């Protein structure tokens, strides 16, 4: 019998165990900034399909294949996630309003108003749950970052109304009543579409008619 110590036959070896991913990324590795972005994108999908009440850091971690503790590196609690979603929404709304205004001549107030109203209603119908979260969160005590994120969008609307005064499309003096009527009109159109009371394809027709009627009713009356 050959001496096993002198045998030239290779001895079977146990293959090395696979290297496990780090504890905070059990399924799918993310760089620091990528995980935050992925969490927000997943949270927005959940918000759109299931509503804010179903948002959970634990469920988002499960969906993305990371540990339950990983999301808390970016969002210490659920409210911080909701705040971040609202801030993202206000930034997006501002960008869309800017893009809409850029399509209209700078000195054509009616065209700029129509473009703005259409952009707002489009946002409100495409991201209804997000818009609701944005306003709910904005008015939460202590939500200073969310309130600050909302300023650019509302400043655009305010500046537009001031332009309407300067071009005599809107009456001089306190703009708040006219602004509230316009805002209520935009929200009303969005509510009708989101509630399936009117066909979404009527959005452009409704916004055009609404702006025409608004300008007719808000026009300064001759002395």
BELWO-V426908 format. One record per residue. N is the residue number from 1. RES is the residue in one small letter. PHI is phi in radians with two decimals (999 if undefined). Layout:
N,RES,PHI
N,RES,PHI
This chain:
1,x,999
2,x,-1.15
3,x,-1.24
4,x,-1.09
5,x,-1.32
6,x,-1.76
7,x,-1.17
8,x,-1.62
9,x,-1.29
10,x,-1.04
11,x,-1.51
12,x,-1.00
13,x,-2.06
14,x,-1.39
15,x,-1.09
16,x,-1.08
17,x,-1.18
18,x,-1.06
19,x,-1.31
20,x,-1.35
21,x,-1.16
22,x,-0.96
23,x,-1.06
24,x,-1.52
25,x,-2.37
26,x,-1.13
27,x,-2.10
28,x,-2.54
29,x,-1.28
30,x,-2.29
31,x,-1.25
32,x,-0.93
33,x,-1.24
34,x,-1.19
35,x,-1.17
36,x,-1.06
37,x,-1.09
38,x,-1.12
39,x,-1.12
40,x,-1.16
41,x,-1.14
42,x,-1.17
43,x,-1.12
44,x,-1.21
45,x,-1.11
46,x,-1.12
47,x,-1.04
48,x,-1.22
49,x,-1.68
50,x,-2.19
51,x,1.72
52,x,-1.12
53,x,-1.13
54,x,-1.64
55,x,-1.30
56,x,-2.56
57,x,-1.07
58,x,-1.11
59,x,-1.20
60,x,-1.13
61,x,-1.06
62,x,-1.08
63,x,-1.09
64,x,-1.56
65,x,1.32
66,x,-2.06
67,x,-1.20
68,x,-1.10
69,x,-1.45
70,x,-1.03
71,x,-1.06
72,x,-1.27
73,x,-1.21
74,x,-1.88
75,x,-2.28
76,x,-1.02
77,x,-2.62
78,x,-1.10
79,x,-1.12
80,x,-1.13
81,x,-1.17
82,x,-1.08
83,x,-1.07
84,x,-1.12
85,x,-1.09
86,x,-1.12
87,x,-1.08
88,x,-1.04
89,x,-1.11
90,x,-1.15
91,x,-1.08
92,x,-1.15
93,x,-1.07
94,x,-1.05
95,x,-1.08
96,x,-1.22
97,x,-1.16
98,x,-1.05
99,x,-1.11
100,x,-1.16
101,x,-1.11
102,x,-1.19
103,x,-1.48
104,x,-1.91
105,x,-1.03
106,x,-1.08
107,x,-1.78
108,x,-1.85
109,x,-1.07
110,x,-1.00
111,x,-1.17
112,x,-1.17
113,x,-1.17
114,x,-1.07
115,x,-1.11
116,x,-1.18
117,x,-1.07
118,x,-1.09
119,x,-1.16
120,x,-1.15
121,x,-1.14
122,x,-1.06
123,x,-1.06
124,x,-1.17
125,x,-1.63
126,x,-1.40
127,x,-2.27
128,x,-1.07
129,x,-1.14
130,x,-1.15
131,x,-1.07
132,x,-1.06
133,x,-1.11
134,x,-1.02
135,x,-1.29
136,x,-1.09
137,x,-1.25
138,x,-1.02
139,x,-1.62
140,x,-1.31
141,x,-0.98
142,x,1.57
143,x,-1.51
144,x,-1.18
145,x,-1.19
146,x,-1.16
147,x,-1.05
148,x,-1.14
149,x,-1.16
150,x,-1.39
151,x,-1.02
152,x,-1.00
153,x,-1.14
154,x,-1.27
155,x,-1.15
156,x,-1.04
157,x,-1.14
158,x,-1.13
159,x,-1.08
160,x,-1.14
161,x,-1.13
162,x,-1.12
163,x,-1.09
164,x,-1.07
165,x,-1.18
166,x,-1.17
167,x,-1.73
168,x,1.16
169,x,-1.48
170,x,-2.18
171,x,-1.23
172,x,-1.23
173,x,1.71
174,x,-1.18
175,x,-1.54
176,x,-1.02
177,x,-1.04
178,x,-1.15
179,x,-1.13
180,x,-1.15
181,x,-1.11
182,x,-1.11
183,x,-1.12
184,x,-1.10
185,x,-1.14
186,x,-1.11
187,x,-1.13
188,x,-1.13
189,x,-1.09
190,x,-1.09
191,x,-1.12
192,x,-1.09
193,x,-1.26
194,x,-1.13
195,x,-1.50
196,x,1.08
197,x,-1.45
198,x,-2.34
199,x,-1.26
200,x,-1.00
201,x,-1.19
202,x,-1.52
203,x,-0.97
204,x,-1.12
205,x,-1.09
206,x,-1.14
207,x,-1.19
208,x,-1.10
209,x,-1.11
210,x,-1.09
211,x,-1.16
212,x,-1.05
213,x,-1.17
214,x,-1.08
215,x,-1.15
216,x,-1.13
217,x,-1.34
218,x,-1.57
219,x,-1.04
220,x,-1.06
221,x,-1.54
222,x,-1.09
223,x,-1.17
